[in-house]
């Protein structure tokens, strides 16, 4: 085996180790976020009505949990198939934008920012359609 082939094998091994570490970190994040979500739900079960910030924190954590799970799925698929699933990355971007829209709406911040987020979501949706229709990718 030549030095070039050995170098390529070592690089592939380092890439797999790096991707595995990212998967472990995301998995730990998912576990912590799940625990935090259950604690938040437990604290909201009381006689009084939960306030707006508690609900916002719960929604934010739940969406971040979904995002972490989606990223974990993307990393695992990337490791197994040795290619990056572009559709999953676009889905993660859509989740991030929807999260920002929800937070923006609940925090009553700038309507112009919501318009920018909406435009971003439409553009990413178009890219998803383009990728699904014109590029032969899983």
C-alpha positions in Angstrom: 0.0 0.0 0.0 1.4 3.4 -1.0 1.8 6.4 1.3 -1.0 8.1 -0.6 -3.4 5.2 0.1 -2.4 5.0 3.7 -3.0 8.8 4.1 -6.4 8.4 2.5 -7.3 5.6 4.9 -6.1 7.6 7.9 -8.1 10.6 6.7 -11.3 8.5 6.3 -10.7 7.0 9.8 -10.4 10.5 11.3 -13.5 11.7 9.5 -15.5 8.7 10.8 -14.2 9.4 14.4 -15.1 13.0 14.1 -18.6 12.2 12.8 -19.0 9.7 15.6 -18.0 12.3 18.2 -20.5 14.8 16.8 -23.2 12.0 16.9 -22.3 11.3 20.6 -22.4 15.0 21.5 -25.8 15.5 19.8 -27.1 12.4 21.5 -26.1 13.7 24.9 -27.7 17.0 24.0 -30.9 15.2 23.1 -30.9 13.4 26.4 -30.3 16.6 28.4 -33.0 18.5 26.4 -35.5 15.7 26.9 -34.9 15.7 30.7 -35.2 19.5 30.7 -38.5 19.3 28.8 -39.9 16.9 31.3 -38.8 19.1 34.2 -40.4 22.1 32.5 -43.6 20.2 31.9 -43.6 19.0 35.5 -43.2 22.6 36.8 -46.1 23.8 34.6 -48.5 21.3 36.1 -49.9 23.4 38.9 -53.1 25.2 39.8 -52.1 28.5 38.2 -52.0 29.2 34.5 -48.4 29.0 33.1 -47.1 32.4 32.0 -46.0 33.3 28.5 -42.2 32.9 29.2 -42.7 29.4 30.6 -44.6 28.3 27.5 -42.1 30.0 25.2 -39.2 28.2 27.0 -41.0 24.9 26.6 -41.7 25.4 22.9 -38.2 26.6 22.3 -36.7 23.6 24.1 -39.0 21.1 22.3 -38.1 22.6 18.9 -34.4 22.5 19.7 -34.8 18.9 20.7 -36.4 18.2 17.3 -33.5 20.0 15.6 -30.9 18.0 17.6 -32.7 14.8 16.7 -32.7 15.8 13.0 -29.1 16.7 13.1 -28.3 13.3 14.8 -30.2 11.5 12.0 -28.2 13.5 9.4 -24.9 12.6 11.0 -25.7 8.9 11.4 -27.0 8.7 7.8 -23.8 10.5 6.6 -21.6 8.0 8.5 -23.5 5.0 7.2 -23.8 6.1 3.6 -20.6 8.1 3.4 -22.4 11.0 1.9 -24.2 14.1 3.2 -28.0 13.9 2.8 -28.8 17.4 1.5 -32.6 17.1 2.0 -32.0 16.5 5.8 -29.9 19.6 6.0 -32.6 21.7 4.3 -35.2 20.2 6.7 -33.0 21.3 9.6 -32.8 24.8 8.2 -36.6 24.9 7.9 -36.9 23.8 11.5 -34.6 26.6 12.6 -36.6 29.2 10.7 -39.9 28.0 12.1 -38.4 28.1 15.6 -37.3 31.7 15.0 -40.8 32.6 13.7 -42.4 31.1 16.8 -40.0 32.9 19.2 -40.5 36.2 17.2 -44.2 35.9 17.3 -44.4 35.1 21.0 -41.9 37.8 22.0 -43.8 40.4 19.9 -40.6 41.6 18.3 -40.2 43.2 14.9 -42.8 42.4 12.2 -40.1 43.1 9.6 -38.0 40.3 11.0 -40.9 38.0 10.7 -41.2 39.0 7.0 -37.5 38.2 6.5 -38.0 34.8 8.1 -41.0 34.1 5.9 -39.0 35.0 2.8 -36.2 32.8 4.0 -38.6 29.9 4.6 -40.1 30.3 1.1 -36.6 30.3 -0.5 -35.6 27.2 1.5 -38.8 25.5 0.5 -38.1 26.3 -3.1 -34.6 24.8 -2.7 -36.2 21.7 -1.2 -38.5 21.4 -4.2 -35.5 21.9 -6.5 -33.4 19.3 -4.7 -36.3 16.8 -4.7 -37.2 17.3 -8.3 -34.1 17.9 -10.2 -31.3 16.3 -8.3 -31.2 12.6 -7.8 -30.4 12.7 -4.0 -31.9 10.6 -1.2 
